[in-house]
Amino acid sequence: MEDLAFNKSSNMLANGQEAYIFKTIRTDMFNIAFFTHLPWLLPFLKRTPVLNWNYYEFLDWIQKLIDERKLVSLSPPPYQSQAHG
C-alpha cells in the first residue's frame, strides 16, 4: 500500500516486521466492526481525547509521508518520456 500511495517501500520482508499501515488498519477495522450497529457513536469517539490517539497518530504518519514525498523531485517515468518522443 505504501508503494502505491507514496512510492516508498515499507520493507516488511527486509525488517521482518509488520508495516505500520497494516497494524493501524487491523486496529481500526476491529473498532469500526464493533460499532457498526451504532454509527452515530464513531464521531464522538473520534473527538474524545483519550480514545482518538490512534487516529491522530495515523494523521501524523500520513503528513510525514506527504512531506517526504514533496521533497522528492519528480521526474517523469521512463515510459512516459519515450512515448512523447
Sequence and secondary structure as in RCSB ss.txt:
>XXXX:A:sequence
MEDLAFNKSSNMLANGQEAYIFKTIRTDMFNIAFFTHLPWLLPFLKRTPVLNWNYYEFLDWIQKLIDERKLVSLS
PPPYQSQAHG
>XXXX:A:secstr
 HHHHHS    HHHH S  HHHHHHHHHHHHHHHTTT TTHHHHHHH TTT HHHHHHHHHHHHHHHHHHHS   
  HHHHHHT 
